[in-house]
Amino acid sequence: MLAKVNSCAVVGLEGVLIEVEVDISRGLPSMTIVGLPDIAVQESRERVRAAIKNTGLPFVSERLTVNLAPADIRKAGPAYDLPIAIGILLASEQIYGDVSEAIIMGELSLDGGVRHVSGVLSMAHLAKQAGYTTLFVPLADAAEAALIDEVTVYPVESLLQLVDHLSGHKRLIPHQRNFSLEEDPPPYATDLAEIKGQEHVKRAIEVAAAGGHNMLMSGPPGSGKTLIARSLPSILPRLTLAEALDITRIYSVADQLSADEPLVRHRPFRSPHHTVSYAGLVGGGRWPTPGEISLAHRGILFLDELPEFGSRLLETLRQPLEDKVISISRSAGSLTYPANFTLIASMNPCPCGYHGDPVKECSCSPSLISKYQKRISGPLLDRVDIHVEVPRVPFEKLSNQRLGESSAAVRQRVEMARAVQRERLTGANGLQTNADMGPAELRQFCTVDETCSNLLKAAMRQLQLSARAYHRILKLARTIADLAQAKEIQASHVAEAIQYRPRL
């Protein structure tokens, strides 16, 4: 007899419908799985056999053929255990039930328990798009699957539970959706109020947060670069539900969701060490998985000690900084992951760190300083909107007990600026921040008067700016105007944006 059960594969971030076909025919007892399965899927034979027997049901003593269709899509992971087991029980007429409107997924343990699988949110999203009304998922993944509305999610703890449900002996209780994005203190290392001095750097980080602009801080060791960067989450705007689901899908596929928190509720802040591998930063592996730049989607990618990262790693940032996606090609196929992140980087001006410092003398030769700074290419620097010097903090400011402006106050201004941008960019191909704007949006929303135009002309000539730098100055000026609640870009906004460009 032939039985068919619906399951799902995850390719990139997208779910793909997989039909599990189970056929029982005469012949010596055997079980064959076809349809481009990987080793984990091939091993399902032993897990399924043991799970069915330990559940108290007889295993088929005839020839079993399991086909995972379509056959041209690679099947990976243990998520097909549960649908294969249900298919075998249906084909052998040990249970009866209509599963044509349901999608089933889950890894089986040898005693029949159902274990967690990755990528459940993408699978639930597919179920909604394809019109399936029912989803059977492991108990550990039920809260994650229930983030998608219009789909009834049944948490399954064991194979026996699902058998009883399909047989009508004991029905499973659907999981109730229960999540919120309401205010929770955002996770951050310190409040901006605790940082002494560096007012101009705090201003720059506020502008970067408001418009999603990339930023590079340069200064001697101990001047506060890392501390300021790590305080950035305290002023980032709240996530919208669409953004939260977008980020959660990436973390689900990467299997990095917290067990007790199925929804990512705060903007990610990723800070990989400079020894990170190419696959770790960009994504990849034998079958590509998301890297740090995708895990930082809609959040911050912080690269501390930027010149210490390999030049090959840094140059791979060029494409995602422009296109907001990263394409990874392997012999097995090509995948595209979202990578719309804000790059925040820090560096010392030289190997010893004290070039230009007024207190401590630099011990590096001019050639060594030049070689160190050239580790970061011009094209990559051109993609950074804000370049800011972070000088040594004097004793008078360090010892001053008076607090500065709090992160809560800065965050309020940032959220107001983001709200203005969302309203302005409504319907503009999903753009959300000024940093996302393209040439068409620049022409429409970043018009300047003659005074501003003259300022830009002088800056282009004196700083030898590229066309990309010109556009980035306009985006930055638009953000500064939004923070000031100004409808039009003024000369003061353009002047501030220009002073964030690096000096020759």
N, C-alpha and C positions, 0 to 999 in steps of 0.2 A: 504493500500500500504506500501511497505517496502523501506526504504532509508538507505544508508550507507555513513558515513562520517568518515574520518581518523583524529585522534587526537593523543595525546602523553602523556605518564606518565613519571615521573622521579623516578628511583629507584637508590638510592645512587647518583652517578654522571652520570649515563647512562640513555639515553632516551629509552623508550619502546613503540612500536607502539600499539595504542589502536584504535579499530574499534567501532565507535558509531553506533549502529543499532537502527533504530526507526521504529516501526510497529504501524499502525492505524487499529483498528478492531472495530466491532460493540459492543456496550455495553454502560453502564453508563459512563458519562464523568469522566475520571480519568487519572492519570499519574503515572506510576510505573517505578522506576529506579532500575535495577538489575546489578550484575557484581561486587560485593564486593565494593560498594561505602561507603565513610565515611560520616559524618554528613554534611560537606560542600557540597558534591556532592548531597546528598539527598535534601538539600535546594535549589539546582538548579531548582527544579520544580517551586517554587514561583518566582524566579528571571527570568526564561525563560518565564513563562506565562505573567508576567507584562511587560517584555521587548518587546515581540511580540505585545501585545495589544497597548502599548504606541508608537510603531513604526507605527501604523496605519493599522496593518494586523490582520485578524481574527484568534483567537485561536481555535484549533480543539475541537469540542464538542463531541468527541467520546473517546473510550478507547485508551490510548497511553501506549506503552511499550517501554522503552529505555534500551537496553542492552549494557554494556561496556565490550567488549571482548578483550583479554581473561579474563574469569571470576575469575581466580585464582590469579590475580595480584591486589593488593590493590589500589584503586583509591582515591586520596586525593586532596583537594583543589578545587578552583572554575574554573580551566582552561577548564572544559568541558562544561561550559555554552553556549559558542558560537557554538561549533559543535553540541550540542543537539538542539539548536534553528534552525540551518540550516537544520539538519536532519528532524525536524518536518515540516518545510516549504517545503522541498523537498517531504516528504511522503504525505503531504496534497496537493501537486501539485500547491502550490501558487507561487513557483519559479521553474525554470528549469535550469540546468547547470551541467556540468561534473566536479565533485570534486574528481575523482578517483586518480588523480595525485597530489593532494594537501593535506596538513596537516593544520588543523585549530585549533586554541586555543585562549582562552580569557575569562575573567570574564565579565558578563553583569551587568550593573546597571539597576535599574527599568525603567529608561527612554530610555533604548536601547543603552546606551554608552558602550564602550568596555574598560575595565580597565586592568592594569598591572597584570601579573602573574610571578611567580618566575621560574627559571630553563629553560628559553627560549633558552639559548645557547646550553644546552644539547639536547633540542628538535630539534634545527636546525641542530646540528651535526648528530642526528639520521636520519633526513630527507635526508641529503647528503649520508649517508651510505646506506640507504634503497632505494635510487634511486628516491626519490620524487623531483620534479622540482619546486614546488610552496609551499609557506608558507604564511598563513594568520595569522598575529599576531597583538596584540594591538599596537596602534601608539606609546605608551611609550616604547615598547620593540623592535621596528623595527631596531634601530641602533645596538642593541645587537645581534639580529638574523642575521643581515647582515655581522657580522664578519666572518661567514662561507661562503666561496665562492661556486659557482656552484649551488646555490639555489636562486630562485627569491623570494624576500620577499615583501609582500604587507602589508603596514600599514593600520590597520582598526580602525577607530575612533568610528564607531557606527554600530549597526546591519543593519540599513537601507543602509549604504554605501556598505556593503558586499552583501546585497540583490540586489542592483542596479548593482553591478559589475557582479554577477552571472547571472542576467537577461539580461545583455548586455546594460542596459540603460546608465550607466555612469561608465566607467572603472576606477579602481584604478591605481595610478601611483606607479610603483615599487620603493622601497627605494634604493638609491645609496650607495654603500660601500664607506665610507670616514673616514679612521682612519690611524694613523701613530704612529710608535714607535720612531720617531726621537727625538733628544735630547731636553729634558726639564730639568730644574734644579731639581734634585731629592729632595724630601721632607726630611729635617733633622733638628734636634734641633740646632746644632752648627757645625762649621767647626773645624777640628782637629787642625788647626793653632791657634785657640783661647784657647786651653787647655794647661795650664801651667805645665811644667814638665811631669812626667810619660812617658818618652820616651820608656822605655821597655814595657809598657802596650800598647802604640800605635803600637809598632812593633808586639806585640802579636795579636792585633785586625786586623792588616793588614794580618798576616798569616792566621787567622781564616777566613777572608773574601775571601782570594785568593783560599783557598782549601775547604771551606764549613765546617770547623772544629768547634766542640763544644768547649766552653770556659767558665771557671769559674773564677771570680775575687773575691778576698778576701782582706778586708782592713777595717780600722776604718771609722766611719761616716765622711762624708765631704771630703773624699780623691779623689772623682771624678769618682767613679765606674759607677754610673748611667749616668753621663754626657758623659763619654766615650762610653758607650753602645748606648746611643741615638744619638751619632754622627756616628755610624756605617753605617746607610743608605747612608751617603755621600760618602762612598768609595765602596759600593757594585757595581758590574758590571751591565751593562744594561741588560734588559730582551731580550731574543730572542722572535720571534713571537710565536713559539710553547709553550714556557714557559708562555707567557702572556695569551694565550688562555687557557692553563691548569689552571692557577690561576683564570681566569675570570669565568670558569665553576663552580669552587667551590663557589666563591662569588655570582654567579647567583643562585645556588641552595640554598645557605644560605640567599638569598634575601638581600645582603649587597652591591650591586652595586650602584654607584652614578647615580642619574637620568640623569645628564648631561655628564657623562663619561662612556660609555658602556664597555670600555676595561681597564683592570688594567694595567697601563703602568710602574709602579715602583714595585720593590720587596717589599712584605708586611713586616711590622715591627709590631708584635703583642706583647703587654705588659699587660697581664692580672694581676689584683690585686691578692694578696695571698688569698683573700676570695672567689675566683672563685669556682664554684661548679664543681663536677665531670663531669657532662654533658656539662658544659660550656667550660672546658678545653679539654676533650677527644672527646666530641660529644655525642649525645644521645637524650633522650626524649622518649616519647611513640612510636614515629617512628623516628629513629636516623637521626639527622641532623649534619652537620660538626661543630666541636668545634674549639677552638683556635689553636690546633696543626695542624689542616688541613687548617685553614685560614692563617697559617704561611708558607704554602707549597711554596718552592722555595725562601723563605725569612728567616726572623729572628723571633724566639720566645725568648723574653727577660723575664726572671723571676727574678725580683728584690726581695731582701731579701729571698733567696731560702729556708732557714730553716723554714720560717714562713708558707710555703705551707704544707698542710697535707701530712703525709707520704704516704697515699693511692694515692694521686694525683701524687706525685713524682715517685712512683714505676710504675705507668701506663706509664711513659715516656720510660721505658726500651725497650719495643717492637718497638715503632716507631723509636727510635734512632738507632736501629739495622736494622729493616726491611723496614723503610721509608714508611710504611703504617700503618693504625690503623683499626683494625677489631672490630666492635661493634655488639654484639649479643643481641637480644631481643626475646621475645616470638613470635612476629609477623614476625621475620626474622633476617637475619644477613647481614650487609653491610660493605664494605671496602672503606675507604677514603684514598687518598694520604696524606702523612705526611712527606715529604722530606724537613725538615727544619734544620736550624742551631740553636742550643741552646746556648744562651748567658745568663749566670746567674751571680748574684752578691750576696755576703753575708758578714756579719760581722764575725770576728773570735770568738766572744762570745756574750752573751746577752747584755752586756754594750757596746760592740764594740771596746774596747781598749786593748784587750789581745795582748801583744807584741809591743804595741805602745811605742816609746822611750820618749814621752813627757807626756802623761797622764796615770796615773796608772789605771790598771784594778781592778775593784771591785768585780769580780766574783771568786767564789771558783773553784779549779781544777775539782771537781766533776760536777759542773754546766757547766763549759766550755766543758767538755767531753760529757755530756748529750746533750748540744746544738749542738755540731758538729756531733754527732751520729744521728741526725735527718735526715741526708743525708746518705743513705746506701753506702757501699763499691761498690756493683755492679753498682750503678748509677754513682758514681765518676769515676769508671773504664771506663765508656763510654764517659767521657769528655777528649778531646785530650789536651787541654791547661789549665793548672792551673797557675795563676799568682797572685802575691801579689801586692796590690796597696797601697803603704805607704802614710803617711801624706806628703803633699807638703810644703816644707819650705818657709818662708816668702820671701827669696831672689828670688825664682822662681816666686812666686805669683805676686810680685811687678815689675817683669821684663816686660817691654813693648814690647820686641822683640817677633814677632810672630814665631811660629814653621812652619813645613812643612804643606802645604795646603792639604785639602782633595782631590782636583782635581789632584794633583801630585801623591798622594797615589793611587787614583782610577785608574789612568793610568797604574800603575804597576800591580794592581790587575787584570785589564782587560787583560793585556798582559799574565799574568799567566793563567787566565781562558781560553784564546784562545789556549795556548799550551796544556792544559788539554783536551779541546774539540777535538783538532786534534789527540791527542794521543789515546783518548778513542772512536774514531769514530767506530761505529759498535759493541761496547761492551755493548750490551743490554740496550742502552739508558742511560748509565752512562755519567755524565757531569763533575763531580769534583773528586778530589783525595779522598775526604772523602767517596765517593760512592763505591770505589773499593772493590772488593771481593778478596778471596785468589788467584784466577787465575790471576787477573790483578796485584796483588802484586808480584807474581812470575815473571810476564812478564816485568813489568815496574819499579820495585823497587829493582833491583839487587844492591848489595853493594860489595865493595872490602874487603880485609882482615882487613885493619885498621878499617873500619866501623864495620865490624863483631866483632872485639875485643871490640870496644866501647859498642856495644849492649850486648855482653856477660857480660861485667862488670856491666852494668846497670841492666840487668836482675837479677844478683846475689845480688847486693847491695840494689836495690830498691824493690826486691822481686816482680817483675812484672809478670803479667799474660800473657797468649798467646794473649789475646785481646789487652793488652797494647803494646805488642811487635809489633803487626800489625799496631796499631795506630801511633806508633813512626815512622814506615816506611812511612806511608801515609803523616805524618807531614813533615818528611825529604824531601819527594818528592815535597811537596808544597814549602818548603823553597828553594829547588834547582830551581824550576820553577820561583820563584820570582827573583832569581839571574841569570836567563837565562842560567842555567847549564844543560847540557844534562845528566850528570851522578850525582848520589848522592855522595857527598863528606863527609869526616869526620866532617867538620865544620857544615854541614847541620844536620847530625845525632846528634852531640853534642848539637846544639840548640834545636832540637826536644826533646832530653832527659831531658834538664833542664826545660821543661814545664810540666814534670810529678811531682806529689806532692811528697814531702819528707815525709819519715816515722817518 
